[in-house]
């Protein structure tokens, strides 16, 4: 993916009317300190388009990032560690559920899990919730640079086991620091949005 244009186009809060976009969308979900903003910045080759913070719960809205006027990356509110009341968390949950139900352009949901730790109860709940809403999430195992290379496969297996993933679910180790996994995520996103690239070997016997 060659990024020619990127901008934060739409911000939706708890009481907002969700947009009826005409281009396809890919959404990113994950708990509050898992690195969603860092992932989005890395995907779009920007340092601070999505705001990162040492304080979990920075993303309290649904943010729609316009990429090349042909797709949206959608950053969903983080869950789990935000220091807000239970009632506010429930409102965020309803906002996410409303989006999953109402969006006509949502093609895929990526769920971010910290590769260093076994999935939490919140992670498992979110995974099951996304599946219940009719999507098969792709798992992005973030912060892979924090592990030794020899440890990655073991921790990926722990993520698969901890979430009780459906057979065939993709798990992509990712690092915002080293950009590991960036090209794989983009390749998968483009395939989901626009279909597989034409066979380059056409005409060969």
C-alpha positions as a printed Julia matrix, in Angstrom:
205×3 Matrix{Float64}:
   0.0     0.0     0.0
   1.44    3.34   -1.08
   0.08    6.03    1.24
  -0.6     9.18   -0.81
  -3.24   10.75    1.43
  -4.26   10.15    5.04
  -6.42   12.22    7.36
  -8.65   11.88   10.4
 -11.98   12.48    8.66
 -14.71   11.55   11.15
 -14.91   11.33   14.95
 -17.96    9.7    16.55
 -18.78    9.89   20.25
 -21.38    8.15   22.34
 -24.25   10.31   21.06
 -23.0    10.7    17.48
 -24.78    9.5    14.38
 -22.55    6.97   12.65
 -21.49    7.88    9.12
 -22.77    6.12    6.01
 -19.47    5.85    4.21
 -19.18    4.84    0.57
 -15.73    3.27    0.78
 -14.79    0.05    2.63
 -13.72    0.05    6.27
 -11.38   -2.04    8.41
 -11.71   -1.7    12.18
  -9.15   -2.13   14.96
 -10.18   -3.2    18.46
  -8.09   -3.83   21.55
  -7.68   -2.98   25.2
  -6.58    0.46   26.21
  -2.81   -0.06   26.43
  -2.29   -2.58   23.64
  -0.86   -0.14   21.11
  -3.71    0.62   18.68
  -2.61    4.21   18.06
   1.0     3.1    17.53
  -0.17    0.45   15.06
  -2.25    2.93   13.07
   0.63    5.43   12.98
   2.98    2.67   11.79
   0.57    1.49    9.09
   0.22    5.01    7.75
   3.89    5.99    8.14
   2.95    8.87   10.43
   4.46    9.63   13.82
   1.5    11.25   15.51
  -1.63   11.02   13.39
  -3.28    8.79   15.98
  -2.6    10.15   19.45
  -0.62    7.86   21.71
  -0.52    8.26   25.47
   1.04    6.7    28.54
  -2.44    6.93   30.09
  -4.7     4.06   28.94
  -8.08    4.97   27.5
  -6.98    7.85   25.28
  -9.26    6.76   22.44
 -12.78    7.46   23.69
 -14.4     7.86   20.28
 -14.61    5.95   17.02
 -12.05    7.59   14.73
 -12.23    7.15   10.95
  -8.92    7.63    9.11
  -9.27    8.25    5.38
  -6.55    6.49    3.39
  -6.08    7.53   -0.26
  -9.8     8.38   -0.48
 -10.43    4.66   -1.07
 -10.77    3.16    2.42
 -11.12    3.93    6.12
  -9.08    2.56    9.0
 -11.42    2.7    11.99
 -10.0     3.01   15.51
 -12.49    1.72   18.1
 -12.44    2.84   21.77
 -10.06    0.84   23.94
 -11.42   -1.42   26.65
 -10.2    -2.79   29.95
  -7.92   -0.34   31.72
  -9.45    3.09   31.13
 -10.05    4.9    34.42
 -13.69    5.7    33.8
 -16.92    4.69   35.45
 -18.65    1.42   34.64
 -21.54    3.34   33.1
 -19.19    5.1    30.65
 -17.56    1.78   29.74
 -21.01    0.38   29.02
 -21.75    3.37   26.78
 -18.5     2.77   24.88
 -19.52   -0.88   24.5
 -22.9     0.13   23.1
 -21.16    2.53   20.69
 -18.89   -0.25   19.4
 -21.82   -2.67   19.11
 -23.85   -0.04   17.24
 -20.99    0.39   14.8
 -20.54   -3.36   14.25
 -24.27   -3.73   13.61
 -24.84   -0.65   11.47
 -21.8    -0.25    9.26
 -22.52   -1.39    5.72
 -18.88   -1.01    4.66
 -17.06   -2.87    7.45
 -15.08   -5.66    5.77
 -12.9    -6.95    8.62
 -12.04   -6.47   12.29
  -8.49   -6.73   13.57
  -8.22   -7.51   17.3
  -4.98   -6.46   19.01
  -3.53   -8.61   21.79
  -0.31   -7.92   23.72
   1.88  -10.86   22.69
   3.74  -10.81   26.02
   0.74  -11.81   28.11
  -1.98  -14.44   28.01
  -5.26  -12.97   26.75
  -7.34  -11.4    29.51
 -11.01  -12.01   30.23
 -11.74   -8.71   28.47
  -9.8    -9.92   25.42
 -11.76  -13.16   25.31
 -15.04  -11.31   25.72
 -14.2    -8.92   22.88
 -13.14  -11.78   20.6
 -16.38  -13.69   21.28
 -18.38  -10.49   20.84
 -16.85   -9.76   17.43
 -17.53  -13.34   16.32
 -21.11  -13.06   17.61
 -21.57   -9.97   15.44
 -20.68  -11.96   12.33
 -16.97  -11.25   11.85
 -13.96  -13.52   12.11
 -11.3   -11.29   13.67
  -7.69  -11.26   12.51
  -5.43  -11.18   15.55
  -2.51   -8.74   15.7
  -0.07   -9.76   18.43
   1.5    -6.41   19.35
   4.81   -5.5    21.0
   6.65   -8.43   19.42
   9.94   -6.52   19.74
   9.7    -6.99   23.52
  10.32  -10.72   23.08
  13.33  -12.66   21.89
  12.78  -13.98   18.39
  12.9   -17.54   19.74
   9.98  -16.78   22.09
   7.52  -15.47   19.5
   6.09  -18.81   18.32
   5.47  -19.93   21.91
   3.61  -16.73   22.73
   1.58  -16.83   19.5
   0.46  -20.32   20.51
  -0.52  -18.98   23.95
  -2.64  -16.28   22.27
  -4.37  -18.88   20.1
  -5.07  -21.11   23.09
  -6.11  -18.26   25.38
  -8.69  -16.92   22.92
  -9.81  -20.39   21.79
  -9.55  -19.16   18.22
 -11.67  -20.51   15.44
  -9.7   -22.77   13.07
  -7.9   -20.8    10.39
  -7.77  -17.52   12.33
  -4.7   -15.48   11.37
  -2.33  -14.28   14.09
   0.21  -11.67   12.95
   3.1   -10.73   15.28
   3.62   -6.96   15.06
   6.02   -4.32   16.34
   5.48   -0.58   15.99
   9.18   -0.12   16.69
  10.64   -2.44   14.05
   7.58   -2.43   11.72
   7.54   -6.25   11.86
   4.19   -7.41   10.46
   3.33   -4.1     8.79
   3.54   -5.39    5.21
   1.67   -8.58    6.11
  -1.17   -6.56    7.67
  -1.41   -4.29    4.62
  -1.33   -7.23    2.2
  -4.14   -8.94    4.09
  -6.14   -5.7     4.38
  -5.88   -5.03    0.64
  -6.95   -8.59   -0.15
  -9.96   -8.3     2.17
 -10.96   -4.94    0.71
 -10.16   -5.31   -2.96
  -9.73   -9.05   -3.54
  -6.57  -11.05   -4.29
  -4.09   -9.59   -6.72
  -4.2   -11.03  -10.22
  -2.02  -14.08  -10.7
   1.32  -12.83  -11.96
   2.06  -16.24  -13.5
  -0.89  -16.17  -15.87
   0.06  -17.66  -19.19
   2.73  -19.92  -17.77
   2.35  -23.67  -18.18
